[in-house]
Amino acid sequence: MENSTELLTTIKPEEAITNLLGLESNLTNLLVNSTIETNPSEPEQFAALNKFCGSPFWDVYLSWNVSNPEFTPCFEKTFMVWIPCIFLWIFTGLEVYYMLSSKRWNIPWNWLNLLKLGITATLIVLTISDVVTSFKTASANESVVFDVDIYSPLIKIFTFLLSGGLVYFNRKYGMQTSGLLFLFWFFLALCGIPQFRTEIRRGQNNDIPPEHYYFYTSYLIYYPLVCLMFILNCLADQAPKERKYPQSKHPCPEEGASFLSRLLFSWFDPLAWKGFRKSLETKDLWDINIEDSSRELVPVFEKAWQETLAKCESAPPNQVAEAKFKSDSGSVAFVSSKKKKEASVLLPLVKCFGSVFLFGALLKLFQDLLTFVSPQILGLLISYVKHDEPLWKGYFYAILLLVTAMVQTLFLSQYFNRMYIVGMRIRTVLVLTIYRKALKISNSARKESTVGEIVNLMAVDAQKFMDLVGYLNLIWSAPLQICLSLYFLWQELGPSVLAGLTLLIILIPINGFIANRVKTLQVKQMKNKDERVKLMNEILNGIKVLKLYAWEHSFEEQVLKIRNKEIKVLKQAAYLNAGTSFIWSCAPFLVSLVTFATYVLVDDKHVLDANKAYVSISLFNIIRFPLSMLPMMISNLVQVRISVL
């Protein structure tokens, strides 16, 4: 006791206070570190991010299982900042490709592009100031500057420099709008909402430490500037001064429309309103876009076609066995002959329009995947109604369901727009190429191909290519949707889905048999059509002789005879197509009926509750579209194959 009293008297008050403060600091650090390491809501894979930020990256009790959710500061400074920046850096190469492919140049300086560059420079200066202030605050308080306070601002600085460079070069290469910059600023503004809400709440509650007051003010300036940049990117820049082709008298407004206008097709609204008020005339229509015109498309296709012809001529000939009848001996001999490889028109078409078609296929893939998000959200919404959960989750699920449907519609509309443009371009190059070939054809070759056959190639066969392109992606999209639907149905109903799958498998051979029959009828139809057009051409060429000898009725009977053959074939094909459509229209209903009946009857414990019923019905409705469109796509594919052959 005496020793302890002497010890207390020897320690100075200042030293005691210093020791207590040091002990408190050590205990605080120990508690924080132990919380980060032992918090059950923190997955182990986030340990590196926890160390990177000096605080938890994700806390489920702060962001989800709470009545008033918010993200952790680490999540707001990393994930919500990095995702838009990574998006911009990944797709910059595509933006550069569009710049180099531009047919217009040199947009004049104006208030829009100058304001974009000015705001971008302001954001760069503001971010640099945040980094400098972080180091000053840390040195003044003798604290540690975590990596997130260094690397996240640096990522933003370099990304803002890149966006400013894209604004400058877009002006130079005549790009009046940029979809990449629009999406970047949209994602950055969207991801900044949680932190902006957090800062506003802290300001209202007066919960801002003095050393963080600068960062609070800085973000209140930073986020409105980001929103302003997003609004500016919704507008289109002025028309460029120089262009490859002269300006047309009635240019299509799509050429100078902003990305948002193209996304929503609002550039078409004036023509729609004009058509609503009065009947449209030829003078009301716009000129075709330069990139869709024949003078821009045909040279590219002609180059690819000549390359294909050169490869076929240089390729070694194929050995073909032919049967020949010998009249002297009355026997049949098989003679081996060499035949040159025939050039196909498909490869040049893929070279010319494959990139646009592939981009459309990518949009279709995203749309298909989003289709299966809605049933999952619907299941969560039904589960929310059953359980006692915070009110904000119900609003969140409802808004998410609406946003998913809207984004899905945008993807689908842009997909069909791209596909119909590709189909129109294919039809343009095929018609013009056939017409050029018809003008250069030799007399010997003219005997093998009549005028009627050439007209059929331009009027009928080329149109079939255009009709097919819009649904060609169903070759992989329809099986993908069916497989994903069956997978999610298996998660809901288990092995009972096999009953519906068996019914689908039974229907596939029926559809294959009908498709082969339609193919045979289509071949007959093409032969009858060629024969009729050939006969009509001969009648028109010799109309004077027909009138002179009064042969009108006899030739009329011949034409009607061929026409009756065509009608007979068309009726048979129509009956087969109607039967196919009926079978596949009933297929979703039959599959759902068989599946539900099997699920309920196979086990007494199986109960078809609201969650399983509504989610399963929505999945069955998804199957309905690919099943109904698949037969039409197969029919069009068969017709195009006949046209190619």
SVG drawing of the C-alpha trace seen along z (x, -y; Angstrom):
<svg xmlns="http://www.w3.org/2000/svg" viewBox="-61 -29 69 82">
<polyline fill="none" stroke="black" stroke-width="0.4" points="0.0,0.0 2.8,-2.3 4.6,-1.4 1.5,-2.2 1.1,-5.5 4.7,-6.5 4.2,-5.5 1.2,-7.7 2.9,-10.6 5.9,-10.2 3.7,-10.3 3.0,-13.7 -0.6,-14.6 0.4,-15.4 2.0,-12.0 -1.0,-10.2 -3.4,-12.0 -1.1,-11.2 -0.9,-7.5 -4.7,-7.3 -5.2,-8.8 -2.8,-6.4 -4.5,-3.5 -7.9,-4.7 -6.5,-5.0 -5.1,-1.5 -8.3,0.0 -10.3,-1.8 -8.1,-0.5 -8.3,3.0 -12.1,2.8 -12.4,1.5 -10.0,4.2 -11.8,6.9 -15.2,5.7 -13.9,5.8 -12.5,9.3 -15.3,10.9 -18.4,9.1 -20.5,12.0 -22.0,9.8 -18.6,9.3 -17.6,12.1 -14.0,13.1 -13.5,12.0 -14.0,8.4 -11.0,8.5 -8.7,6.8 -11.3,4.1 -11.7,3.6 -8.0,3.0 -8.0,0.8 -10.6,-1.5 -9.9,-1.2 -13.6,-0.4 -16.1,2.3 -16.8,2.6 -20.3,4.2 -22.5,4.4 -25.8,6.2 -27.2,4.8 -26.6,1.3 -27.7,1.7 -30.4,4.3 -31.8,5.6 -32.7,2.1 -35.6,-0.2 -33.5,-3.1 -30.8,-1.7 -27.6,-3.2 -24.3,-2.0 -21.0,-2.0 -18.5,-4.8 -16.1,-2.2 -18.8,-0.9 -19.7,-4.4 -16.0,-5.4 -15.1,-2.2 -17.8,-0.2 -20.1,-3.2 -17.2,-5.1 -15.2,-2.4 -18.1,-0.8 -18.8,-3.9 -15.1,-4.6 -14.4,-1.0 -17.3,-1.1 -15.9,-4.2 -12.4,-2.7 -13.7,0.6 -15.8,-0.8 -13.5,-3.7 -12.1,-1.5 -15.6,-1.2 -16.0,-5.0 -12.6,-5.5 -13.8,-3.1 -17.0,-5.2 -14.8,-8.3 -12.6,-6.9 -15.6,-5.6 -17.3,-9.0 -18.2,-10.6 -18.4,-14.1 -15.8,-16.3 -15.1,-19.6 -18.0,-20.6 -17.7,-24.4 -16.9,-25.4 -20.1,-26.4 -21.5,-26.8 -22.3,-23.1 -18.9,-21.6 -17.1,-24.5 -19.3,-24.0 -18.7,-20.3 -14.9,-20.8 -15.2,-23.6 -17.2,-21.4 -14.9,-18.5 -11.9,-20.6 -13.7,-21.9 -14.3,-18.3 -10.6,-17.4 -9.5,-20.4 -12.1,-19.6 -10.9,-15.9 -7.2,-17.0 -8.2,-19.3 -9.8,-16.4 -6.6,-14.4 -4.4,-17.3 -6.9,-18.1 -6.9,-14.4 -3.1,-14.5 -3.2,-17.8 -6.0,-16.6 -4.1,-13.4 -0.9,-15.2 -2.6,-17.7 -4.4,-15.0 -1.5,-12.6 -3.8,-9.9 -3.3,-7.5 -4.4,-8.2 -6.0,-5.0 -5.5,-3.8 -9.1,-4.5 -8.6,-8.2 -5.7,-8.1 -6.6,-5.6 -10.3,-6.4 -9.6,-10.1 -6.8,-9.2 -9.1,-6.9 -11.7,-9.7 -9.0,-12.2 -7.8,-10.0 -11.4,-9.1 -12.4,-12.7 -9.3,-13.4 -10.4,-10.6 -14.0,-12.0 -12.7,-15.5 -10.5,-14.0 -13.5,-12.2 -15.5,-15.4 -12.7,-17.2 -12.2,-14.4 -16.0,-13.9 -16.1,-17.6 -13.1,-17.1 -14.6,-14.0 -18.1,-15.4 -19.9,-13.2 -22.8,-15.3 -23.7,-12.9 -21.9,-10.1 -23.7,-7.2 -20.7,-6.2 -20.4,-9.5 -24.1,-9.7 -24.1,-6.3 -21.0,-7.1 -22.4,-10.3 -25.7,-8.6 -24.1,-5.7 -21.9,-8.2 -24.9,-10.3 -27.0,-7.2 -24.2,-5.7 -23.6,-9.0 -27.2,-9.2 -26.5,-7.1 -23.5,-9.2 -25.4,-12.4 -28.3,-11.2 -25.9,-10.3 -24.2,-13.7 -27.6,-15.5 -28.7,-13.5 -25.5,-14.2 -25.9,-17.9 -29.5,-17.9 -28.5,-16.0 -25.4,-18.3 -23.3,-15.1 -20.3,-16.4 -16.9,-16.5 -14.9,-19.7 -12.1,-17.8 -14.7,-16.4 -16.6,-19.7 -14.5,-20.4 -15.3,-16.9 -19.0,-17.5 -18.9,-20.8 -16.8,-19.4 -19.3,-16.6 -22.2,-19.0 -20.5,-20.8 -19.2,-17.7 -22.5,-15.8 -24.6,-18.7 -21.8,-19.1 -22.0,-15.4 -25.8,-15.8 -25.3,-18.8 -22.9,-16.9 -25.5,-14.2 -28.1,-16.7 -25.7,-18.3 -25.0,-14.9 -28.7,-14.5 -28.4,-17.3 -26.9,-17.0 -24.1,-19.2 -24.2,-21.5 -24.0,-20.1 -20.4,-19.6 -18.9,-21.9 -17.4,-19.2 -18.9,-16.0 -18.0,-13.3 -21.3,-13.7 -23.2,-17.0 -26.1,-17.8 -29.5,-16.5 -32.5,-18.8 -34.6,-16.8 -32.2,-15.2 -33.4,-12.6 -33.5,-14.1 -31.9,-10.9 -28.6,-12.1 -28.4,-15.1 -30.4,-13.6 -29.0,-13.1 -28.3,-9.6 -31.4,-9.9 -33.5,-10.9 -32.3,-7.9 -32.8,-5.6 -36.4,-6.7 -37.0,-7.3 -38.3,-10.8 -36.7,-12.2 -39.6,-10.4 -42.3,-12.2 -42.7,-15.2 -43.5,-12.9 -45.9,-10.8 -47.8,-13.9 -47.9,-15.2 -49.3,-11.8 -51.9,-12.0 -53.1,-15.4 -53.2,-14.7 -52.3,-12.1 -48.6,-11.9 -47.3,-12.8 -44.0,-12.0 -42.7,-15.5 -43.2,-14.9 -40.8,-12.0 -37.1,-12.5 -34.2,-11.5 -32.5,-8.2 -29.4,-8.2 -26.1,-8.2 -24.9,-5.0 -28.1,-3.3 -27.8,-4.4 -26.7,-2.2 -23.7,-4.4 -22.2,-3.7 -23.2,0.0 -22.7,1.5 -18.9,0.7 -18.2,2.4 -20.3,5.4 -18.8,5.5 -15.3,5.6 -16.2,8.5 -17.9,10.4 -14.9,10.1 -12.7,11.4 -15.0,14.4 -15.0,15.1 -11.2,14.9 -10.9,17.5 -13.3,19.8 -11.4,19.6 -8.1,20.3 -9.5,23.2 -8.9,26.7 -12.0,28.1 -14.1,30.7 -14.5,34.3 -18.1,34.9 -19.4,38.2 -22.0,37.9 -24.1,40.7 -24.1,40.8 -26.2,43.0 -24.5,44.8 -26.9,45.1 -24.9,47.7 -24.6,50.2 -27.7,49.1 -25.7,49.0 -25.2,46.3 -21.6,45.2 -20.4,43.1 -17.9,40.6 -15.8,38.6 -15.5,34.9 -14.0,31.8 -16.3,29.0 -15.4,25.5 -16.4,24.5 -19.4,22.2 -19.3,18.9 -21.9,18.2 -23.4,14.8 -23.6,15.4 -19.9,14.8 -19.8,11.3 -22.9,10.4 -21.4,11.5 -18.3,9.4 -20.2,6.3 -23.0,6.4 -21.8,9.0 -20.7,6.3 -24.1,4.6 -25.8,8.0 -23.5,9.1 -24.3,5.9 -28.0,6.6 -27.5,10.2 -25.8,8.8 -28.8,6.6 -31.0,9.6 -29.0,11.6 -29.3,8.8 -33.0,8.6 -33.4,12.4 -31.5,12.4 -33.6,9.5 -36.7,11.4 -35.9,13.8 -35.2,11.1 -38.9,10.1 -40.2,13.5 -37.5,13.5 -38.4,10.0 -42.1,11.0 -41.3,13.9 -39.5,11.6 -42.4,9.2 -44.9,12.0 -42.5,13.2 -42.4,9.6 -46.2,9.5 -46.1,12.7 -43.5,11.6 -43.1,8.6 -40.3,6.6 -39.5,2.9 -41.8,0.9 -38.9,-0.4 -38.3,3.1 -41.8,3.2 -41.2,-0.1 -37.8,1.2 -39.1,4.4 -42.0,2.5 -39.6,-0.1 -37.1,2.6 -39.8,4.5 -40.8,1.4 -37.2,0.4 -36.5,4.0 -39.5,3.9 -38.5,0.5 -34.8,1.5 -36.0,4.7 -38.3,2.7 -35.4,0.4 -33.1,3.3 -35.8,5.1 -36.7,1.9 -33.1,1.2 -32.6,4.8 -35.4,4.8 -34.3,1.4 -30.8,2.7 -32.1,5.9 -34.5,4.2 -31.7,1.8 -29.4,4.8 -32.2,6.4 -32.8,3.3 -29.1,3.0 -28.9,6.6 -31.9,6.2 -30.4,3.0 -27.1,4.6 -28.7,7.8 -31.2,6.0 -28.5,3.6 -26.0,6.4 -28.5,8.6 -29.5,5.6 -25.9,4.9 -25.3,8.6 -28.4,8.7 -27.0,5.8 -23.7,7.5 -24.9,11.1 -23.8,12.8 -26.2,14.1 -25.3,17.8 -26.0,17.2 -29.2,15.3 -30.6,18.5 -30.3,20.2 -31.9,17.4 -35.1,15.8 -36.3,12.3 -38.9,13.7 -36.3,15.5 -34.2,12.3 -37.3,10.3 -38.1,13.0 -34.6,12.8 -34.9,9.0 -38.6,8.8 -39.1,12.0 -35.8,13.7 -34.1,10.5 -37.2,9.6 -37.0,12.9 -33.5,12.1 -34.9,8.9 -37.8,10.7 -35.6,13.4 -32.9,11.1 -35.3,9.8 -35.9,13.3 -32.7,15.0 -31.4,14.7 -34.2,17.0 -32.1,19.9 -30.1,19.5 -32.4,17.2 -35.5,19.5 -33.6,22.5 -31.9,20.3 -35.2,18.9 -36.7,22.4 -33.8,23.9 -33.6,21.0 -37.4,21.2 -37.2,24.9 -34.3,24.4 -36.1,21.9 -39.3,24.0 -37.2,26.9 -36.2,24.7 -39.9,24.0 -41.6,27.3 -38.8,29.9 -38.9,33.0 -42.6,32.3 -41.2,30.1 -40.0,33.2 -43.7,33.9 -43.9,30.6 -40.5,31.1 -41.6,34.5 -44.6,32.9 -42.3,30.3 -40.0,33.1 -43.0,34.9 -44.0,31.7 -40.5,31.2 -40.6,34.1 -44.1,32.9 -42.8,29.5 -39.8,31.0 -42.1,33.1 -44.3,30.1 -41.2,27.9 -39.9,30.5 -43.3,30.7 -43.4,26.9 -39.9,26.9 -41.1,29.3 -44.1,27.1 -42.0,24.0 -39.8,25.6 -42.9,26.4 -44.1,22.9 -40.9,21.4 -40.9,23.6 -44.6,22.7 -43.9,19.0 -40.9,19.0 -42.9,20.9 -45.8,18.4 -43.5,15.3 -41.7,16.8 -45.0,17.5 -46.3,14.0 -43.0,12.5 -43.4,14.5 -47.1,13.3 -46.1,9.7 -43.3,9.9 -45.5,11.6 -48.8,9.7 -49.2,8.6 -49.1,12.2 -51.6,13.3 -54.0,10.6 -53.5,11.4 -54.3,15.1 -56.8,14.7 -54.9,16.9 -55.9,15.0 -58.2,17.6 -55.7,20.5 -52.8,18.7 -55.2,17.5 -56.0,21.1 -52.3,21.9 -51.7,19.1 -54.7,20.0 -53.6,23.6 -50.2,22.6 -51.9,20.2 -54.3,22.9 -51.2,25.1 -49.8,22.2 -53.0,21.7 -53.2,25.4 -49.6,25.4 -50.3,22.2 -53.4,23.7 -51.5,26.8 -48.7,24.6 -51.3,22.4 -52.9,25.4 -49.6,26.7 -48.5,23.3 -51.9,22.9 -51.6,26.4 -48.0,25.5 -49.1,22.2 -52.1,23.9 -49.9,26.6 -47.3,24.2 -49.9,21.7 -51.4,24.4 -48.1,25.7 -47.5,23.3 -51.0,24.0 -50.6,27.7 -47.1,27.7 -48.3,25.6 -51.4,27.8 -49.4,31.1 -46.6,29.7 -49.0,28.3 -51.1,31.5 -48.0,33.7 -46.7,31.5 -49.9,31.7 -50.7,35.4 -47.2,36.8 -47.0,36.0 -49.6,35.0 -47.1,32.6 -46.8,30.5 -48.9,27.4 -49.3,25.0 -49.1,21.7 -49.2,18.1 -45.5,17.8 -45.0,20.9 -48.1,20.4 -47.5,16.8 -43.7,17.3 -44.4,20.5 -47.1,18.8 -44.8,15.9 -42.1,18.4 -44.6,20.3 -45.6,17.0 -42.0,16.4 -41.9,19.8 -44.9,18.8 -43.1,16.2 -40.1,18.4 -42.5,21.4 -44.9,19.3 -42.1,17.5 -40.0,20.6 -42.1,22.2 -42.3,18.9 -38.6,18.5 -38.0,22.1 -40.4,21.5 -38.6,18.2 -35.2,20.0 -36.4,22.7 -37.6,20.2 -34.3,18.2 -32.3,21.4 -34.3,22.2 -33.7,18.7 -29.9,19.1 -29.9,22.4"/>
</svg>
